[in-house]
Amino acid sequence: MFDELSGKLDGALKKLRQRGVLNEAMIKEGLREVRRVLLEADVNFQVTRDFLGRVQEKALGEAVLKAVSPGQQIVKIVHDELAFLFGDAPTTLVLSKKPPTVILMVGLQGSGKTTSAAKLARRLGREGHTPILAACDLQRPAAIEQLQTLGKQIGAPVFAGDFQGDPVAAALAAKEKAVADGHSVLIVDTAGRLQIDAPLMEELTRIREAVGPTEILLVADAMTGQEAVKIAQGFDEALGITGVIMTKMDGDARGGAALSIRGVIGKPIKFVGVGEGVDALDVADPERLAGRILQMGDVVGLVERAQATMDMDEQEKLSKKVLGSGRFTLEDFLGAMRQVQKMGPLDQLMKLIPGAGRLKIPAANMDPKRMKHVEAIILSMTPQERRQPELLNGSRRIRIAKGSGRPVAEINRLMKQFKEMQKFMKQMKGMMGGGGMAGMGGGFPGMPFGR
């Protein structure tokens, strides 16, 4: 998320951070570089100008110029103003006092609307709500089938209208179904087009008037840059959207759309899609998003992702076992690695750890294929070998290499890392004497960083 913007902005602020003393000329020079970075990231020109105006006014204040660490003070100002671009505070969904809360999902075709509807239902379900999904994109049978498939995957019911039927009637019937079955939230997936047109807006207006949504969420593709801002303006003028879900934030998006939308249309980004999985939908917390851009990490986001995807019972068992006996086997190693894999790609997880974005870890070491290689090696061992790695002599390692299709050198490297992990676990046992962090501690070293 924000990879390109984050790297360039970090470079622009680096000179300011490293200086012990700053004067007005230095600050203005540094902010000119920040301006260039933001415009290259496709941030709206007016939003960029207003942002830099606020930063410069605060940066030239007496408190900064006379501070012990003026560079860090400026980074703090930039962080606060970036957070302000996303919103004053985290924006939650507005829930209806009389259930069901109706959420209308709108957007162009291909923006990720149907998938986002399922992700939102998944998130609301974890928060204790009882969502039902309504398939009201009746011009494309694939859209109906996709929502039904996703509904089964997340365990949420789907009410589907008839192919080429009336989407307004389908939405009304879905609301009646939600009331009858006692669902607290109804999420309506609507049709999209390749571009905004009058028939689409007329259809969406009729659905809005029929079901009276509490929230109208625009699903916008972050990859489209400033085009996403124009699309947001069009939907807001026609429907009065209440918020935005930015999708594909884990791709090659430069970040301009995310930073511009609130400043241009005055509507907040409420969620960001950070992956393809049904759990890959994060709340758009302004402070945390600003922290990610400035490579300060997002520990809260990391913990939330762990809570949503990891098997806490398994983690507790591993914690008690390791901190109780101090013994950590290759079976434990494999289990911890699989748990961390559920949280998403390793390169994404590393960005949530403060300061990790500046570590020069080779891209090859973050390759998900390397995880599969480790898994293949361990699964090529006998159960006894996994429990007693000290049995792995030369001949056994040659057999495992043949079974896994990996070179012996790679097996030797893995065993060296595993021994380091065992030492770490023994140290944890001595320091903590208990607690629940063994699962997280045991998971990350399972990722083959080193060679």
N, C-alpha and C positions, 0 to 999 in steps of 0.2 A: 504494500500500500504506500503510495506517494514516493516510491523508490527514487525516481529521477529527481523530483523536486527536493526530497530530503537530502540527497547527496550534494546537489548544487547549493542548496541553502546553507548546509553545514560548511561547505567550502567558503561561501561568501562571508559567513560570520566568524570563521576561524581566525582571521587577522585581528578582528576586534576583540575576540576572547583572549588572544595571546598578549595583547598590549597591556602594560602596567599603567600607562597614562593615556588618556584620550582627550583630544581637543575637538572643536567644532568641525574643522576641516576633515579630520580622520573619520568622524561619524558620518558626515555627508558623503564621503567617498565610499564608505562601507555600505551605506543605504542605497547608493546608486547601483552597486553590484546586486543587492537584494532586489531592487526594482527590475533589473535585467532578468534575474532568475525567475521572478514571478510572471513576467510577461512571456518568457520562453515556455513556461508551464501552462500558458493559455489562460491565465487569470484575467478576468475582465479589466479593461484599462481603468475605468472609473473606480472600481473596487481597489485596484492596486494603488492608485493615487491617494485615495482616502486612507488606506491602510498605512502607507508610508508617511503621510502627513501626521497621523496620530503618533506613530513610532518616533518620528523626528522631534516632535514637540516634547514628548516625554524624555527622549534620549538627551536632549540639549538642556534638560533641567539641571539645576545646581546639585541635586542629590546624586545624579549619575556622574557628572564631571568630577566631583570631589570624592566619589566612592573609592573604597580600597580596591575593589575589583570592578572597574567600570564596564569592561567587556562582558562580564557575566550579568551585570545589571541590564545591559542592552539585550542580551539573549532572553532574559526574563521578560522584558518589555515586548519583544517580538513574539514570545510564547503567548503572552496574555492577549495580544492583538490578533494573533492567529486564532486563538480560542474564540475571540469575539466575532470573527468572521463566520464561525460555525453556529454561534448562538451565545446568549448570556449564560445559559445553564442547560443541562441535559433536558431534552424535550420528550416527555412521555406521551403515550397515546391517551386521548380523551375517551373515557368510558361512559357509556350511557347509564343514567340512573335506573332506567327500566330496560333490562335485557330483552333482546340481544343488542350488543353494540355492533353496528353495521360498519364495516370498513370496505370502501370501494377502491379497488386497485385499478389504476389507469396508466396508460403509457403506449408508446409506439410498439409495433411488432418487432420482436427480437431484442427487446430491452431486458428481458428476464422477468416479466410480470408474473407468469404462472409459477415459476420456481420460487419467486419471492413471496407469493401468496402462501405456498406450502411452508417456506422457512418461517414466515411470521406466525402461521398456525402452530408450528412446532414450538416456537419460542413461547407463545402465549399458553400453550398446553403445559409447558414446564413451569410456568408461573401460577398454575392452578386454575386457569380458565378452561372452558370446554368449547373449543372452536368447531365450527362446521364450515366447509368450503363450498362455494357455489360456482359451477362452471357455466359462465354466461357468454363465452366466446363461442358462438354457435355456428360460425361460418367455417371453422376449421376443425374437423373431427379429431385431428392430432392433438389439438389443445385440450379437448375434453378428455381424451385418453391419458394425456400427460398428467393432468390434474388428478385423475382417478388413481393413476399409478403412484403418484406422490402421496396422495391421501392414505393409501394402504401402507406405504413406507413409514409414515409418521403416526399412523393409528388415528387419523382424523376422518370422519365421514365426509363424503362429497355428494352434493346434490347437483345432478347434471341435467341441463335442459336438452331438448331434442335438437339434433343436427338440423340446421337451417330453420329453426323455430324462432319464436319471438324472445329475444333476450330480456325484455322488460318483464314479460310474463314469467320467465324462468327465475328472475331475481325476486319477484314477489312471492312465487311459490317456495323459493328457498328460505325466505324470511318466515313464511308461515310454518315451514318445517322446523326452523330453528326455534320458534316460539313453542310449537307443539312438543318438541323433544327436550326442551329446557336447556338449549345451548346458550352460553353467555356471550359468544362472539360469532358473527357471521362475516366471513371474508369473501367478497364477490370478485371473481376474476373476470375481467371484461375483454372485449375485442380490441385489437390494435390495428394499425395500418402502417405502411412504410413511411407515411408522412401525415401530418395533421390535415384533415379534410372536413368539410361541413357535415357529410353523413355520419362520420364517426362521432363528432361532437354532439350532433342531434341525438344519436342513440344513447350516448353517455348521460346527456342531460335528462332524457326520459327515465333512465334507470335511477339517476340521483333523485328525481322528483318522486319516483314510485316507492323507493325503499328508505329515503331519508337518512343517509349515512351520517354517522358521527365524525368519521374521518374519510377524507378523500386523499389517498396517497399516490403520488406520481412515482412510477418506477422509471428512473433515468439511467442510461448507460454512461458510466464515467469515461468510457473510451472515446465518446463523441466530442469531448471538449466543450468549446463554447456553443456548439450546436445543441448540447443538452440544456444550456441556459435558455436558448431561444424556444426550445420545446416546452420547457417549464413555464415560460411566459405565456405561450399559446394555451396550454391546458389551464393555467391559473385564470386567465381572462375568460375562458369559456365556462369553467366549472367551479372556480374558487377552491383550489386544492388547499389542504391543511398541512401538508408536509411532503417530504421526498424520501424515497429509498434509493440510494446510489448503488448500482450494481457494478460488478466487475472491477472492484477496487483492488483486487489482487492481481490484476493484469498489468498492462503497460500504460495505464492512464497517467497523464502528467499531473493531475490534481487540480487543474484550472477550474473545471466545472464544480467540483466540490467546494472550492474556496469562493466561488462567484455567486452561486445560486441564492444564498440568503441575502447577500448584498444587493442583488438585482431585483428579486421578486419579494423579498421580505418574508419568505416561508422557510422554516427550518428543515434541515436534513435530520430525519428521525432515526434512520437505520442505514447501515452500510453492509453490502454483501462482500464478504472477504474470501469466498471460495465456492466450490460447486456443491459441497455437502449440505444436507438439510439443516445442520447446526451452524452453518457459516453465515450467520447474520448477527452483527454486533450493533448495540445501541450507539448512536452517534453522540458520544459524550465530547463536548468541545475541548475540555482540558486534556482528555486522553488523546484525541485526534491531533491536537497541537503538539503534544509530547511525542507522538510517533513521527511527525514531520521533522521535529528537531532532534530526532534520535535519542530521546529521553526514555523510550520504552513505554510499556503499558502493562504494569504488573497486574492491575485489576483485570484487564482483558485476558491475561494469561491464566489467572485463577478461574475466571468465569468459564473459559474454554475447557479447562481441566474438569471443573465441576459438571459441565454439560456432557462431556464425552467419556470421561474415565469411569471405570467400574470401581467405586469407592470401597466396596466390600473386598475386592481383590487387593486394592492398595493397602487396606487395613491389615489383611492377612500377611502381606509381604512385610509391612512395617513391623508387626509383632514378631514375625519369624526372624527377620534380620536383626532387629534391635534386641530380641530376646536371646537368640543363640549366637548371633554374630556370623552365621553361615549364609553365604550368598552363592547360589549355584547358577549354572548356565541356563537352567529352566527359569529361574527367577529373572535372569538377565533378559531372556527372550520375552517373558511376560511383560516386564516393564517397558521394553522397547515397543511392543505391540500397543500398549496403553498410550504411549506418547504419540505413536503414529496416528491414533484416532483423533488427536487434537489438530492435525493438519500437517502440511509440508513443513519440514524443519526450518527452511529459510524464513517462513512466516513466523514461526515461534521465536526464532532468534531475534526478530525485530521487536518483539514485545519485551525483551529483557533490556533494562537500561544499559546503554553503552555498547551493547553487542553489535549495533549497526556499524560501529567504527572498527570492529575487528576484521582483519583481513583473512577471513576463512575462505580457502579456495572453493570455487563453485562446485568442483567435482566432489568435494567432501560433503556437500549438502544435497547431493543427488539422491532422490528417493530409491534409485536402483541399488545403491550401496546398502540400504536397509534390507532389501530383498536378498542381497548377497550374504549378509550376516545371518539372516533367517535361514537361508539354504544351508549354510555351513552348520549351524546348530542342529537343524532338523536331520542332517546327515549323520549325526552322532547317535549312539545307542542311548537309551534312558540312563544306563549306569554311567556312561561317559559324561552326560550332562550334569549328573549329580556329583560325580567325582572327576573333575577336569584333570586332576593330577595323573590319571591313567593315560592321558594322551601322549604316547610316545611317538617316535618317528613313523613307524609303520601304520599306526592308527591314523595319523594325520594324512598320510598318503591316501589311505582308504577314504577318508572324509573328503579330501580334495577331489577324488574321482567321483564320489557320490554327489557333491554339490556343484561340480563344474568350475570350481575356483582354484587358483594356484595355492600351493602349500605356503608360500610366503604370506598370502593374505590370511590364512588360518593362524600362522605364527603371530601376525600382527594383532589379530583379534584376541588371541590368548594373552598377549602382553597387556592389552587394554583391559581385559577382564581381570587380570591379577591386580592391576592398579585400582580397579573398581572394588575388588575384595578388600584391599587395604583401606580404601575410603570408608567402606561400610563398617569395618572394625573400629575406625576412628570415630565414626558417628555413634556407635554403640557406647564407646567410652565417654564421649562428650555429652550425649543426650540421655542415654539410659532409658529411652522411650520416646513416644511421639509418633506423628503420622507423616513425616516427610520422606520416609525411605522410598516410597513409591516414586515421588518426583526426583529424588536424588538418584534412585536406581535407574530412572528412565533416561535422563539426558546423557549420561556417560555411555549408554547403549548406542548412542548415535556415533558412528565412526568418523569423528573429526580428523584425527591425526593419521599419520602414515608411519 
